[in-house]
C-alpha cells in the first residue's frame, strides 16, 4: 500500500519502516528509564531498591519491604517479600567476600540439624534462588551458614559432631583405651613404676 491509499483511508501521518528510527527510540526509552531509576530526572529514583531490582528483577520490587531496625542479620539490613501467607526474609550483606562486595542472603532452616531453631542464611543471587528457597531447595545448600552451627564445610568440631547423638559414648565398643589398659596391667604385674 502506498501513502496515498493510507491518507485516503483517514491516516494523517504515514511513516514507512525504513524511515523510522526505531533503534533511537528504543535507546531513548532505555536511557529515560535508567535516568529515572537513578533519580537523574529530578525524581527520587529507586534509591536503595536499585540493587534489589538488578539482583531479583522488576517483579520483586512491589513486594519488597525493608525491616529497618531488625537485628536478625547481625547489623545488616533486613527485608521481606510476601504474598498472602508465603514469604521470605532476606539480608543485604555489605561485605560478602571481605572485599566490600554486596549481595543478598535468604533465611533458611539450619542445614546441619533439623531440630535447630537458630537462623541460617543461604546466598541469594537471583530470583531463581528465591524460588528455590521458597520450595525448600536451599534448606541443605552447602553454602548455607547457621548462626549457631556454622556451615556445612566448616572445620568447626561442633558442626562436625552434629550428626552424632551428644549422649552417645565416643567409644561404643569400650576399646578406645585398650592399649593403655594393657600397659597398666603389665606394669602392675611386673611391679615397675608407671
JOZI-V69967 format. One record per residue. N is the residue number from 1. RES is the residue in three letters. SS is DSSP state (H for helix, E for strand, L for the rest). PSI is psi in whole degrees, -180 to 180 (* if undefined). Layout:
BEGIN
n: (N/N)
res: (RES/RES)
ss: (SS/SS)
psi: (PSI/PSI)
END
This chain:
BEGIN
n: (1/2/3/4/5/6/7/8/9/10/11/12/13/14/15/16/17/18/19/20/21/22/23/24/25/26/27/28/29/30/31/32/33/34/35/36/37/38/39/40/41/42/43/44/45/46/47/48/49/50/51/52/53/54/55/56/57/58/59/60/61/62/63/64/65/66/67/68/69/70/71/72/73/74/75/76/77/78/79/80/81/82/83/84/85/86/87/88/89/90/91/92/93/94/95/96/97/98/99/100/101/102/103/104/105/106/107/108/109/110/111/112/113/114/115/116/117/118/119/120/121/122/123/124/125/126/127/128/129/130/131/132/133/134/135/136/137/138/139/140/141/142/143/144/145/146/147/148/149/150/151/152/153/154/155/156/157/158/159/160/161/162/163/164/165/166/167/168/169/170/171/172/173/174/175/176/177/178/179/180/181/182/183/184/185/186/187/188/189/190/191/192/193/194)
res: (UNK/UNK/UNK/UNK/UNK/UNK/UNK/UNK/UNK/UNK/UNK/UNK/UNK/UNK/UNK/UNK/UNK/UNK/UNK/UNK/UNK/UNK/UNK/UNK/UNK/UNK/UNK/UNK/UNK/UNK/UNK/UNK/UNK/UNK/UNK/UNK/UNK/UNK/UNK/UNK/UNK/UNK/UNK/UNK/UNK/UNK/UNK/UNK/UNK/UNK/UNK/UNK/UNK/UNK/UNK/UNK/UNK/UNK/UNK/UNK/UNK/UNK/UNK/UNK/UNK/UNK/UNK/UNK/UNK/UNK/UNK/UNK/UNK/UNK/UNK/UNK/UNK/UNK/UNK/UNK/UNK/UNK/UNK/UNK/UNK/UNK/UNK/UNK/UNK/UNK/UNK/UNK/UNK/UNK/UNK/UNK/UNK/UNK/UNK/UNK/UNK/UNK/UNK/UNK/UNK/UNK/UNK/UNK/UNK/UNK/UNK/UNK/UNK/UNK/UNK/UNK/UNK/UNK/UNK/UNK/UNK/UNK/UNK/UNK/UNK/UNK/UNK/UNK/UNK/UNK/UNK/UNK/UNK/UNK/UNK/UNK/UNK/UNK/UNK/UNK/UNK/UNK/UNK/UNK/UNK/UNK/UNK/UNK/UNK/UNK/UNK/UNK/UNK/UNK/UNK/UNK/UNK/UNK/UNK/UNK/UNK/UNK/UNK/UNK/UNK/UNK/UNK/UNK/UNK/UNK/UNK/UNK/UNK/UNK/UNK/UNK/UNK/UNK/UNK/UNK/UNK/UNK/UNK/UNK/UNK/UNK/UNK/UNK/UNK/UNK/UNK/UNK/UNK/UNK)
ss: (L/L/H/H/H/H/H/H/L/L/L/L/L/L/L/L/H/H/H/L/L/H/H/H/H/H/H/H/H/H/H/H/H/H/H/H/H/H/L/L/L/L/L/L/L/L/H/H/H/H/H/H/H/H/H/H/L/H/H/H/H/H/H/L/E/E/L/L/L/L/L/L/L/L/L/L/E/E/E/E/E/E/E/L/L/E/E/E/E/E/E/E/E/L/L/L/L/L/L/L/L/L/E/E/E/E/E/E/L/L/L/L/L/L/L/L/L/L/L/E/E/E/E/E/L/L/H/H/H/H/H/H/H/H/L/L/L/L/L/L/L/L/L/L/E/E/L/L/L/E/E/L/L/L/L/L/H/H/H/H/H/H/H/L/L/L/L/L/L/L/L/L/L/L/L/L/L/H/H/H/H/H/H/H/H/H/H/H/H/H/L/L/L/L)
psi: (144/175/-30/-41/-40/-41/-37/-25/4/2/123/-36/124/125/129/152/-35/-13/-3/144/68/-41/-42/-42/-41/-47/-34/-45/-43/-43/-45/-40/-46/-44/-39/-42/-36/-9/13/-2/11/-9/-174/-25/-173/-22/-125/3/-5/-47/-36/-48/-42/-39/-46/-12/163/-35/-24/-27/-46/-19/-18/128/119/142/75/138/-4/136/12/-32/35/46/-18/156/139/143/167/151/139/140/119/-125/-8/135/168/151/134/156/134/111/124/-5/72/-24/12/2/15/2/148/158/-178/148/151/141/127/167/162/128/-10/-26/112/-9/-10/135/7/168/143/150/137/143/142/107/-17/178/-25/-40/-39/-42/-44/-38/-43/-32/6/6/-15/3/-31/28/134/-18/-1/146/121/142/-15/-49/-11/-159/172/-38/7/146/3/128/-38/-42/-36/-29/1/-25/-16/150/127/-18/-3/137/136/-21/76/-27/-7/26/7/-35/31/-45/-46/-35/-42/-42/-40/-41/-41/-45/-40/-41/-28/-13/9/149/157/*)
END
